[in-house]
Amino acid sequence: MPKVRVRVYAGLREYAPEWSEVELPAGATLLLLYERLGIPGEAVKQSFVNGRLADPERALEDGDEVGIFPPLAGG
């Protein structure tokens, strides 16, 4: 089973710790990762896998590093 390292940013820390390691079944996607962390899909604006912007349907592999960002406000 793949294990990924995850960092959540800003308001998403209410759902998960800033850093965590999550074990997922083979073929798991970012969407499944959000579910496992308890993060509603609509709370996510962008995700990066290994430093590259990734689609929520992207399959994750063992050792991937994931950053999950909420919509940001400001100006």
Protein Blocks (a to p, Z undefined) as FASTA:
>chain_A
ZZdddddehjllmmpcfbdcddddehiafklmmmmnopafklpmbdceehiacdfklccd
ehiacddddddedZZ
